[in-house]
Each structure stands twice: as C-alpha cells, then as structure tokens.
Amino acid sequence: MDIVILSTRLVRDQLIDKHDLKEGIDFEIEGIPVSVDQVKDLWERDPFRFQNWAVEYVLGFCTNKKTRGGSGDGRLYFQTVRKERSN
C-alpha cells in the first residue's frame, strides 16, 4: 500500500511485467484519480493533494513543504540529449 503515485506505478509495473497480472482483474489501484470527475473531486476536497497528484502524474517529485500561499511545491527534471553533428 502506498499513496505516492510514482511508487504505485512501480508496483503496478512489477505486478504486470514480472507476475503477468492484469490490472482490474487480478488487482485494483484505488485512490488515484483516473477520470476527469475524480480529478475535479480531488481538487474540491483537497487542493494540496491535487497539486501533489498533478506533479507526480507528470513524473515530477513533490516536497512536503508548502509555499507562502499554501500551495504545494515540486520539481520536474528534464533530460537533454546532445545530437552529434555530421560533417
């Protein structure tokens, strides 16, 4: 059991890839929005948790601190690939 979406994705992938289980048949993931209505509900119930979900959804990393305005804080890292020039 975990509430962090990144950890949940890792466990889900292992269940599918290593154990050949099917999501929705052999296991279910609850508490993570999967529809627009569920996302809206999360926003209305807890904007801070919504922000954490949104950051983690795009594979970012959340921090536990809040900004002065009370919103969440998170980071997203991009990997750049340098192309070799051909002569």
Rosetta constraint file for C-alpha pairs under 8 A:
AtomPair CA 1 CA 8 HARMONIC 7.98 0.50
AtomPair CA 2 CA 7 HARMONIC 6.73 0.50
AtomPair CA 2 CA 8 HARMONIC 6.22 0.50
AtomPair CA 3 CA 7 HARMONIC 7.73 0.50
AtomPair CA 3 CA 8 HARMONIC 7.07 0.50
AtomPair CA 3 CA 31 HARMONIC 7.73 0.50
AtomPair CA 4 CA 8 HARMONIC 6.23 0.50
AtomPair CA 4 CA 56 HARMONIC 7.78 0.50
AtomPair CA 5 CA 9 HARMONIC 6.07 0.50
AtomPair CA 5 CA 32 HARMONIC 7.35 0.50
AtomPair CA 5 CA 53 HARMONIC 7.12 0.50
AtomPair CA 5 CA 56 HARMONIC 6.11 0.50
AtomPair CA 5 CA 57 HARMONIC 7.03 0.50
AtomPair CA 6 CA 10 HARMONIC 6.40 0.50
AtomPair CA 6 CA 56 HARMONIC 6.46 0.50
AtomPair CA 6 CA 57 HARMONIC 7.90 0.50
AtomPair CA 6 CA 59 HARMONIC 7.07 0.50
AtomPair CA 7 CA 11 HARMONIC 6.33 0.50
AtomPair CA 8 CA 12 HARMONIC 6.04 0.50
AtomPair CA 9 CA 13 HARMONIC 6.03 0.50
AtomPair CA 10 CA 14 HARMONIC 6.28 0.50
AtomPair CA 11 CA 15 HARMONIC 6.21 0.50
AtomPair CA 12 CA 16 HARMONIC 6.24 0.50
AtomPair CA 12 CA 23 HARMONIC 7.85 0.50
AtomPair CA 13 CA 17 HARMONIC 5.78 0.50
AtomPair CA 13 CA 18 HARMONIC 7.93 0.50
AtomPair CA 14 CA 18 HARMONIC 5.22 0.50
AtomPair CA 14 CA 19 HARMONIC 6.93 0.50
AtomPair CA 15 CA 19 HARMONIC 5.11 0.50
AtomPair CA 15 CA 20 HARMONIC 6.49 0.50
AtomPair CA 15 CA 21 HARMONIC 5.67 0.50
AtomPair CA 15 CA 22 HARMONIC 7.93 0.50
AtomPair CA 16 CA 20 HARMONIC 4.77 0.50
AtomPair CA 16 CA 21 HARMONIC 4.82 0.50
AtomPair CA 16 CA 22 HARMONIC 6.17 0.50
AtomPair CA 16 CA 23 HARMONIC 7.51 0.50
AtomPair CA 17 CA 21 HARMONIC 7.73 0.50
AtomPair CA 21 CA 25 HARMONIC 7.83 0.50
AtomPair CA 21 CA 26 HARMONIC 5.75 0.50
AtomPair CA 21 CA 27 HARMONIC 7.56 0.50
AtomPair CA 22 CA 26 HARMONIC 5.32 0.50
AtomPair CA 22 CA 27 HARMONIC 6.85 0.50
AtomPair CA 23 CA 27 HARMONIC 5.26 0.50
AtomPair CA 23 CA 28 HARMONIC 5.87 0.50
AtomPair CA 23 CA 29 HARMONIC 7.85 0.50
AtomPair CA 24 CA 28 HARMONIC 5.19 0.50
AtomPair CA 32 CA 53 HARMONIC 7.95 0.50
AtomPair CA 33 CA 38 HARMONIC 5.03 0.50
AtomPair CA 33 CA 39 HARMONIC 5.40 0.50
AtomPair CA 33 CA 42 HARMONIC 7.63 0.50
AtomPair CA 34 CA 38 HARMONIC 6.54 0.50
AtomPair CA 34 CA 39 HARMONIC 7.34 0.50
AtomPair CA 35 CA 39 HARMONIC 6.29 0.50
AtomPair CA 36 CA 40 HARMONIC 6.16 0.50
AtomPair CA 37 CA 41 HARMONIC 6.13 0.50
AtomPair CA 38 CA 42 HARMONIC 6.18 0.50
AtomPair CA 39 CA 43 HARMONIC 6.26 0.50
AtomPair CA 39 CA 50 HARMONIC 7.50 0.50
AtomPair CA 40 CA 44 HARMONIC 6.23 0.50
AtomPair CA 41 CA 45 HARMONIC 6.11 0.50
AtomPair CA 42 CA 46 HARMONIC 5.80 0.50
AtomPair CA 42 CA 47 HARMONIC 7.02 0.50
AtomPair CA 42 CA 49 HARMONIC 7.36 0.50
AtomPair CA 42 CA 50 HARMONIC 5.76 0.50
AtomPair CA 43 CA 47 HARMONIC 4.68 0.50
AtomPair CA 43 CA 48 HARMONIC 7.99 0.50
AtomPair CA 43 CA 49 HARMONIC 7.68 0.50
AtomPair CA 43 CA 50 HARMONIC 5.22 0.50
AtomPair CA 46 CA 50 HARMONIC 6.26 0.50
AtomPair CA 47 CA 51 HARMONIC 6.20 0.50
AtomPair CA 47 CA 71 HARMONIC 7.78 0.50
AtomPair CA 48 CA 52 HARMONIC 6.43 0.50
AtomPair CA 48 CA 70 HARMONIC 7.80 0.50
AtomPair CA 48 CA 71 HARMONIC 5.97 0.50
AtomPair CA 48 CA 72 HARMONIC 5.79 0.50
AtomPair CA 49 CA 53 HARMONIC 6.08 0.50
AtomPair CA 50 CA 54 HARMONIC 6.13 0.50
AtomPair CA 51 CA 55 HARMONIC 6.23 0.50
AtomPair CA 51 CA 71 HARMONIC 7.47 0.50
AtomPair CA 51 CA 72 HARMONIC 6.01 0.50
AtomPair CA 52 CA 56 HARMONIC 6.16 0.50
AtomPair CA 52 CA 62 HARMONIC 5.98 0.50
AtomPair CA 52 CA 72 HARMONIC 6.57 0.50
AtomPair CA 52 CA 73 HARMONIC 7.89 0.50
AtomPair CA 52 CA 74 HARMONIC 7.54 0.50
AtomPair CA 53 CA 57 HARMONIC 5.86 0.50
AtomPair CA 54 CA 58 HARMONIC 6.68 0.50
AtomPair CA 55 CA 59 HARMONIC 6.66 0.50
AtomPair CA 55 CA 60 HARMONIC 5.02 0.50
AtomPair CA 55 CA 61 HARMONIC 6.53 0.50
AtomPair CA 55 CA 62 HARMONIC 6.58 0.50
AtomPair CA 55 CA 74 HARMONIC 6.44 0.50
AtomPair CA 55 CA 75 HARMONIC 7.62 0.50
AtomPair CA 55 CA 76 HARMONIC 7.72 0.50
AtomPair CA 56 CA 60 HARMONIC 4.83 0.50
AtomPair CA 56 CA 61 HARMONIC 5.98 0.50
AtomPair CA 56 CA 62 HARMONIC 6.91 0.50
AtomPair CA 59 CA 76 HARMONIC 7.15 0.50
AtomPair CA 60 CA 74 HARMONIC 6.74 0.50
AtomPair CA 60 CA 75 HARMONIC 5.51 0.50
AtomPair CA 60 CA 76 HARMONIC 4.39 0.50
AtomPair CA 60 CA 77 HARMONIC 7.08 0.50
AtomPair CA 61 CA 74 HARMONIC 5.39 0.50
AtomPair CA 61 CA 75 HARMONIC 5.17 0.50
AtomPair CA 61 CA 76 HARMONIC 6.37 0.50
AtomPair CA 62 CA 72 HARMONIC 7.60 0.50
AtomPair CA 62 CA 73 HARMONIC 6.03 0.50
AtomPair CA 62 CA 74 HARMONIC 4.07 0.50
AtomPair CA 62 CA 75 HARMONIC 6.41 0.50
AtomPair CA 63 CA 72 HARMONIC 7.43 0.50
AtomPair CA 63 CA 73 HARMONIC 5.61 0.50
AtomPair CA 63 CA 74 HARMONIC 5.51 0.50
AtomPair CA 64 CA 72 HARMONIC 7.54 0.50
AtomPair CA 64 CA 73 HARMONIC 7.36 0.50
AtomPair CA 65 CA 72 HARMONIC 6.70 0.50
AtomPair CA 65 CA 73 HARMONIC 6.37 0.50
AtomPair CA 66 CA 70 HARMONIC 5.28 0.50
AtomPair CA 66 CA 71 HARMONIC 5.43 0.50
AtomPair CA 66 CA 72 HARMONIC 4.84 0.50
AtomPair CA 66 CA 73 HARMONIC 5.96 0.50
AtomPair CA 67 CA 71 HARMONIC 5.42 0.50
AtomPair CA 67 CA 72 HARMONIC 6.28 0.50
AtomPair CA 67 CA 73 HARMONIC 6.62 0.50
